[in-house]
Amino acid sequence: MKTRRDFLKLSAGTAAATLTARATAAVLPASSATFTTGAVVPGVTDRAYWCSIASRLATPVLDALARRRLKAEMPVEAQPASNDRPQFTHLEALGRLLCGVAPWLELGDDATAEGADRARFAGLARAAIDAATDPASPDFMNFSRGQQPLVDAAFLAQAMVRASTELWKKLAPRVQANVVAALKSSRPIQPGENNWKLFATTVEVFLQRAGEKRDAARLFEGLTKHRAWYVGDGVYGDGPEFHWDYYNAFVIQPMLLEALEVVGDEASEWTDFRGKVRERLTRYAAIQERLVAPDGSYPAIGRSIAYRCGAFQGLALASLRHLLPADVKPAQARVALTAVIRRTLEAPGTFDDRGWLRIGLAGHQPGLGENYISTGSLYLCSAALLPLGLPVGDPFWSEPAGKTTWGKVWAGENLPGDHALRSPR
């Protein structure tokens, strides 16, 4: 933060955004009986609801970091035996929050109230990135000690790729230099034989975009490995084996696609792979849309289920990139995602009395948190909000709500059958 005046402007904006979010939340019922359609209270549009969720998630994290008070103020909930999480949880909160709201912030300022909110949060986000990467800051974060920092260096890098203007180009040169140094300090961390390969890839993709010399071996290993780990029907293994979990959405499909959007034209093999990755994301989005019940519930399968609606980043990213399957209309995807967001973020106990997320899927369920889960981890739920990066006039937002595939089939509608994606490795 350059001056006290700058900080006061941001703080005032944050207070206003907080009041807006609370006012919106006050008219949104929390009872499970309201989860049946994905629609919100009359007079409150889906987009306004999503913006209120973005504000609710972002305000405590970005406000505290802009004041360089995150480590002092953020609670750290974790399994009792996981006493190392305070070393990592703050970078988790920053990177994971921003990776989800980045496309929204990248829309920039305009004459609307939403545009003003975006501008305020983007300013807070830049101040937060400064605080997190300034070695003199009390909130300077750990990018290099232990294994976990590679993960969240990658989520922060992903956010800055998704919002290259608001979260990168608008940073002061001093802050940009600190960011580059922080991300480079994660390079000695060696990823395991699983989705972690893509964390190293994503850091290098950002550094290349920022004009830095990339580590080509780290960048392309993640792409090569996942090309080999494709198991069929739009799904990749998390390493050589398939796992029933949501890591195709949490990490694999988004980071693959976004890396190939940067380097896919460098060689024909990567151009070809990029086409397959897009086709597979479309199929995966079809699968994800079919998993959503009308009440917003979905199979609680696999590890990291406490990332809540972030499990649907695949469907969210396909919506943002206009890669939905032909039989899933944008407004249909909106209904499915809205239902999931409501189901996982409105349950009583989801937030503590100061607005911080707590471990769980449908409320406060600390037993669902693995030993690597802590408060900061939970902000990956923001990945469900990616379609906020679409303008208001996009069909995702402008078309009338429609039934999900689940709703159509179980209402007795006559639909064509579902078929696997038949594409070569």
Secondary structure, 3 states (H helix, E strand, C coil): CCCHHHHHHHHHHHHHHHHHHHHHHHCCCCCHHHCCCCCCCCCCCHHHHHHHHHHHHHHHHHHHHHCCCHHHHCCCCECCCCCCHHHCHHHHHHHHHHHHHHHHHHCCCCCCHHHHHHHHHHHHHHHHHHHHHCCCCCCCCCCCCCCCHHHHHHHHHHHHHHCCHHHHHCCCHHHHHHHHHHHHCCCCCCCCCCCCHHHHHHHHHHHHHCCCCCCHHHHHHHHHHHHHCEEECCEECCCCCCCCCCHHHHHHHHHHHHHHHHHCCCCHHHHHHHHHHHHHHHHHHHHHHHHCCCCCCCCCCCCCHHHHHHHHHHHHHHHHCCCCCCCCCHHHHHHHHHHHHHHHHCCCCCECCCCCECCCCCCCCHHHCCCCCEHHHHHHHHHHHHHHHCCCCCHHHHCCCCCCHHHHHHCCCCCCCCCCCCCCC
